[in-house]
Amino acid sequence: MLCINLDRTPLEQAAAVLSVFGAPTVQRPEPLFEQYWSERIQHIIGSYVRETGRPVERMTRQDRLAVLGRLEEARVFAVRRAAPVVAGDLRVSRSTVYGLLAELRSPNAKDRP
């Protein structure tokens, strides 16, 4: 039988330092990633799909209005040519996106539930 006494403190400290680098606990800063607006579109649509459990192909008009509302709040449509990208991700035509946006932006849209 062989018995080795070893102080594990330096190894545990090294593991703690390495775990800080390997598992970031802070979310990424937004200003650095504002240029990745197509990634933001996919993130917003994906989070809506996960929340509702309804895939993009089965979204109703109300679902699409809700997603476009979230995208509007995120100021995605301030980026030039964002509507065609949104249309592709939602699997609808550009004219559908523009029509839903017009409906969403209309003054009486605030009265709807």
C-alpha positions as CSV (number, residue, x, y, z in Angstrom):
1,M,0.0,0.0,0.0
2,L,1.2,3.5,-0.9
3,C,-0.1,6.6,0.8
4,I,0.7,10.0,-0.7
5,N,-0.2,13.2,1.1
6,L,-0.8,16.1,-1.3
7,D,-2.1,19.6,-0.7
8,R,-4.8,20.0,-3.4
9,T,-5.3,23.7,-2.8
10,P,-3.2,25.0,-5.7
11,L,-5.0,22.5,-8.1
12,E,-8.5,23.6,-6.8
13,Q,-7.5,27.3,-7.3
14,A,-6.3,26.6,-10.8
15,A,-9.6,24.8,-11.6
16,A,-11.6,27.7,-10.3
17,V,-9.6,30.2,-12.5
18,L,-10.1,28.0,-15.5
19,S,-13.8,27.5,-14.9
20,V,-14.2,31.3,-15.0
21,F,-12.8,31.4,-18.5
22,G,-14.7,28.3,-19.7
23,A,-18.2,29.2,-18.4
24,P,-19.1,32.8,-18.7
25,T,-21.9,33.9,-16.5
26,V,-22.4,37.3,-17.9
27,Q,-24.5,37.9,-21.0
28,R,-22.8,39.3,-24.0
29,P,-22.8,43.1,-24.2
30,E,-25.3,44.4,-26.7
31,P,-23.3,47.3,-28.2
32,L,-20.7,44.9,-29.5
33,F,-23.3,42.8,-31.3
34,E,-25.6,45.4,-32.7
35,Q,-24.3,44.9,-36.2
36,Y,-25.5,41.3,-36.1
37,W,-29.1,42.2,-36.7
38,S,-29.8,39.0,-38.7
39,E,-28.8,37.0,-35.6
40,R,-31.1,39.2,-33.5
41,I,-34.0,38.4,-35.9
42,Q,-33.4,34.7,-35.5
43,H,-33.1,35.0,-31.8
44,I,-36.4,36.8,-31.4
45,I,-38.3,34.5,-33.7
46,G,-36.7,31.4,-32.0
47,S,-37.6,32.6,-28.6
48,Y,-41.2,33.1,-29.7
49,V,-41.3,29.6,-31.2
50,R,-40.0,28.2,-27.9
51,E,-42.5,30.2,-25.8
52,T,-45.5,29.2,-27.9
53,G,-44.4,25.7,-29.0
54,R,-45.6,26.6,-32.5
55,P,-43.1,26.3,-35.4
56,V,-42.8,29.0,-37.9
57,E,-44.7,27.0,-40.5
58,R,-47.8,26.8,-38.3
59,M,-47.9,30.5,-37.1
60,T,-51.2,32.3,-37.4
61,R,-51.6,35.9,-38.4
62,Q,-51.7,36.9,-34.7
63,D,-48.5,35.0,-34.1
64,R,-46.8,36.8,-36.9
65,L,-48.1,40.2,-35.7
66,A,-46.7,39.4,-32.2
67,V,-43.3,38.4,-33.6
68,L,-43.2,41.6,-35.8
69,G,-44.1,43.6,-32.7
70,R,-41.1,42.2,-30.9
71,L,-38.9,42.8,-33.9
72,E,-40.2,46.4,-34.1
73,E,-39.4,46.9,-30.4
74,A,-35.9,45.6,-31.0
75,R,-35.6,48.2,-33.8
76,V,-34.8,45.6,-36.4
77,F,-36.6,47.3,-39.2
78,A,-34.4,50.4,-38.7
79,V,-31.8,48.4,-40.6
80,R,-32.0,48.6,-44.4
81,R,-33.3,45.5,-46.1
82,A,-34.4,43.9,-42.9
83,A,-37.9,43.1,-44.2
84,P,-36.7,40.5,-46.8
85,V,-34.6,38.7,-44.1
86,V,-37.6,38.7,-41.7
87,A,-39.8,37.4,-44.5
88,G,-37.4,34.6,-45.3
89,D,-37.1,33.6,-41.6
90,L,-40.9,33.7,-41.2
91,R,-41.3,31.8,-44.5
92,V,-43.7,34.4,-45.9
93,S,-43.5,36.9,-48.7
94,R,-42.1,40.4,-48.4
95,S,-45.5,41.9,-49.2
96,T,-47.0,39.9,-46.3
97,V,-44.3,41.4,-43.9
98,Y,-45.0,44.9,-45.2
99,G,-48.7,44.4,-44.9
100,L,-48.5,43.1,-41.3
101,L,-46.1,46.0,-40.4
102,A,-48.5,48.5,-41.8
103,E,-51.3,46.9,-39.8
104,L,-49.1,46.9,-36.7
105,R,-48.1,50.5,-37.1
106,S,-51.6,51.8,-37.8
107,P,-53.0,54.2,-35.1
108,N,-55.9,51.8,-34.2
109,A,-53.5,48.9,-33.7
110,K,-53.2,49.9,-30.0
111,D,-56.9,49.1,-29.5
112,R,-56.5,45.4,-30.4
113,P,-55.8,42.8,-27.7
